[in-house]
Amino acid sequence: GFGVSVFVSVRLAKQVDNRLKSFEAEVRLFPEVVDCWLMTGSFDYLMRVAVRDLDEFEAFLTRRLTKLPGVASLESSIPIRRVKDQGARLT
């Protein structure tokens, strides 16, 4: 029933320990977030969000994610199709 995946890159205003821990604790409570990684590069986190449709994503984005303390900016990307799906690397 969750046919839409959205990748969301998050930049925090400050990358200090207490802000990172607080953000991570909040994200763990969101059922829409199915994967979340702390990243190197220009964004602090990359998450995959699974929702039923774009209306549900908009509600999640505007009512929950953007309201987290310390979130400076977000960038969303919607995948068109999966090119490769391999579970774990075997050897």
Backbone bond lengths (Angstrom), bond angles and torsions (degrees), N, CA, C in turn:
res aa  C-N    CA-C-N  psi(-1)  N-CA   C-N-CA  omega(-1)  CA-C   N-CA-C  phi
1 G - - - 1.446 - - 1.511 113.29 -
2 F 1.325 117.51 -6.78 1.469 120.47 -179.36 1.519 107.68 -108.28
3 G 1.318 115.88 78.63 1.458 122.12 -171.36 1.508 115.85 -82.98
4 V 1.310 118.15 -5.07 1.465 120.33 -177.66 1.523 109.43 -117.51
5 S 1.333 115.75 124.52 1.464 121.56 171.56 1.518 108.32 -108.86
6 V 1.306 115.84 140.48 1.456 121.70 177.19 1.522 107.42 -132.47
7 F 1.324 116.33 132.04 1.453 121.03 173.79 1.526 107.28 -93.23
8 V 1.322 115.51 129.11 1.461 121.03 -177.38 1.518 108.54 -123.90
9 S 1.329 115.81 122.88 1.459 122.32 173.88 1.523 108.03 -96.65
10 V 1.322 115.70 133.79 1.463 121.45 -175.21 1.521 109.31 -122.48
11 R 1.313 115.72 132.63 1.460 121.67 173.00 1.529 107.32 -114.64
12 L 1.319 115.70 128.81 1.457 120.70 176.83 1.520 110.26 -91.04
13 A 1.323 115.68 156.21 1.465 120.48 179.28 1.523 111.25 -67.50
14 K 1.343 116.44 -36.46 1.464 121.91 178.54 1.518 108.26 -138.67
15 Q 1.324 115.98 140.13 1.461 121.15 -179.97 1.528 109.75 -104.02
16 V 1.315 116.36 58.97 1.456 121.21 178.07 1.524 108.81 -103.14
17 D 1.324 116.72 155.41 1.463 121.74 -172.72 1.525 114.17 -50.18
18 N 1.327 117.26 -49.73 1.462 118.73 -175.56 1.525 111.64 -66.38
19 R 1.325 118.44 -32.79 1.463 121.54 178.69 1.526 110.13 -70.70
20 L 1.331 117.01 -42.22 1.467 120.60 178.04 1.523 110.44 -62.43
21 K 1.324 117.31 -47.14 1.465 121.32 -179.30 1.521 111.52 -62.39
22 S 1.310 116.83 -41.40 1.460 121.12 179.54 1.530 111.26 -64.67
23 F 1.330 116.36 -45.40 1.465 120.55 178.73 1.528 110.28 -61.27
24 E 1.318 116.84 -46.66 1.460 120.96 -178.18 1.528 111.54 -63.06
25 A 1.317 117.55 -39.29 1.468 120.99 178.60 1.528 110.66 -63.66
26 E 1.316 117.32 -41.70 1.466 121.23 178.86 1.520 111.14 -65.86
27 V 1.322 117.03 -44.23 1.466 121.30 -177.83 1.528 110.96 -62.29
28 R 1.310 117.16 -36.21 1.473 120.59 178.87 1.529 112.05 -61.02
29 L 1.323 117.32 -24.14 1.468 121.52 -178.88 1.531 112.90 -83.62
30 F 1.320 118.39 -13.03 1.462 121.73 -177.52 1.526 110.02 -86.67
31 P 1.325 119.50 112.20 1.468 120.01 178.90 1.530 112.55 -65.29
32 E 1.311 117.70 -22.95 1.468 121.09 179.52 1.530 112.06 -66.69
33 V 1.331 116.94 -28.33 1.467 121.40 -179.07 1.522 108.02 -85.51
34 V 1.333 116.30 110.86 1.465 120.40 -177.42 1.524 112.42 -98.47
35 D 1.313 118.18 -20.57 1.469 123.78 175.45 1.517 107.94 -144.67
36 C 1.334 116.19 143.80 1.459 120.22 175.59 1.515 108.81 -150.86
37 W 1.327 116.21 130.24 1.460 122.46 -178.71 1.519 109.79 -124.59
38 L 1.337 116.63 139.33 1.460 122.93 166.98 1.517 105.74 -79.28
39 M 1.315 117.44 130.15 1.459 121.74 -169.54 1.533 112.41 -118.71
40 T 1.326 114.47 160.15 1.457 120.79 164.09 1.520 106.08 -94.73
41 G 1.324 116.62 169.28 1.457 119.28 177.34 1.516 112.33 101.17
42 S 1.328 115.83 -155.35 1.461 120.27 -171.65 1.529 113.73 -81.74
43 F 1.326 118.66 -14.61 1.457 121.76 175.58 1.523 108.99 -116.21
44 D 1.327 115.78 153.28 1.461 120.76 -178.24 1.527 112.76 -85.83
45 Y 1.320 117.00 -35.89 1.463 121.34 -177.32 1.522 110.45 -135.61
46 L 1.324 114.67 149.03 1.455 122.14 170.06 1.516 106.43 -125.76
47 M 1.323 115.79 127.47 1.455 119.85 179.25 1.515 110.84 -129.39
48 R 1.325 114.49 153.04 1.458 120.42 172.83 1.514 106.79 -110.02
49 V 1.315 115.16 126.19 1.451 122.98 -177.75 1.523 108.14 -110.74
50 A 1.322 117.46 131.04 1.462 122.33 177.93 1.522 109.02 -113.20
51 V 1.335 115.32 123.04 1.462 121.76 -178.42 1.529 110.04 -137.90
52 R 1.318 116.29 168.00 1.463 120.92 179.53 1.523 112.14 -72.59
53 D 1.342 115.92 -39.32 1.460 120.12 -175.77 1.533 109.20 -159.95
54 L 1.308 116.22 177.37 1.467 120.00 -177.24 1.527 112.41 -68.58
55 D 1.319 117.73 -28.25 1.468 119.27 175.63 1.532 110.75 -62.99
56 E 1.336 115.94 -41.68 1.470 119.45 177.94 1.528 110.63 -66.36
57 F 1.335 117.32 -37.73 1.466 119.60 176.77 1.521 110.81 -63.88
58 E 1.321 116.79 -44.51 1.468 119.95 179.16 1.524 110.85 -58.48
59 A 1.327 116.92 -43.44 1.468 120.37 179.14 1.528 110.66 -63.54
60 F 1.321 117.07 -44.35 1.466 120.53 177.97 1.528 110.53 -60.65
61 L 1.308 116.14 -46.08 1.466 121.29 -177.50 1.523 111.52 -63.54
62 T 1.319 116.85 -51.87 1.462 120.41 -172.04 1.519 114.14 -80.87
63 R 1.321 117.45 -28.83 1.468 119.73 -175.64 1.520 113.72 -97.46
64 R 1.349 116.59 -19.56 1.460 118.15 -174.54 1.524 112.96 -125.24
65 L 1.336 117.11 -59.57 1.465 119.81 -171.98 1.526 112.48 -65.30
66 T 1.310 118.01 -45.94 1.466 120.38 -178.43 1.523 112.71 -69.43
67 K 1.313 116.85 -15.14 1.466 120.39 -179.18 1.529 113.14 -88.91
68 L 1.335 117.54 -6.04 1.462 119.57 178.47 1.526 110.07 -66.35
69 P 1.326 117.78 135.88 1.460 120.52 178.41 1.525 111.02 -60.25
70 G 1.312 115.76 136.63 1.456 120.88 174.46 1.510 115.69 91.16
71 V 1.335 118.82 -8.35 1.461 120.24 178.79 1.530 108.65 -73.06
72 A 1.338 115.84 118.50 1.465 120.94 -178.81 1.517 111.76 -93.17
73 S 1.346 117.07 -40.79 1.461 119.51 -179.82 1.520 110.20 -158.60
74 L 1.321 114.35 158.11 1.459 122.74 179.67 1.521 108.94 -134.29
75 E 1.317 115.17 150.83 1.462 120.81 172.23 1.518 106.96 -138.65
76 S 1.321 116.87 125.61 1.463 122.06 -178.04 1.518 110.43 -107.99
77 S 1.335 115.27 142.22 1.462 121.96 175.69 1.517 108.01 -134.01
78 I 1.322 115.95 133.71 1.459 121.16 179.33 1.519 107.99 -107.32
79 P 1.338 117.36 119.39 1.461 119.99 -179.86 1.528 111.04 -71.01
80 I 1.309 115.77 144.40 1.462 121.89 179.34 1.524 110.34 -87.66
81 R 1.328 116.55 -49.63 1.463 120.26 175.35 1.515 109.12 -157.83
82 R 1.321 115.00 154.05 1.460 121.42 178.57 1.518 108.43 -83.75
83 V 1.308 116.60 129.64 1.457 122.40 -179.67 1.522 110.72 -90.94
84 K 1.318 116.92 -35.13 1.458 121.15 -179.76 1.519 108.72 -143.97
85 D 1.315 115.86 137.41 1.457 121.40 177.06 1.517 108.61 -136.43
86 Q 1.291 115.08 95.80 1.464 121.53 -179.85 1.511 106.61 -122.43
87 G 1.306 117.23 126.28 1.469 120.32 179.40 1.504 110.70 -58.18
88 A 1.282 116.99 -117.64 1.463 121.36 179.29 1.518 110.46 -85.82
89 R 1.289 115.54 153.99 1.476 120.88 173.57 1.523 107.44 -75.57
90 L 1.309 116.05 128.46 1.465 119.93 -171.97 1.514 114.39 -86.54
91 T 1.320 119.27 -37.14 1.462 120.12 -179.38 1.505 110.40 -139.60
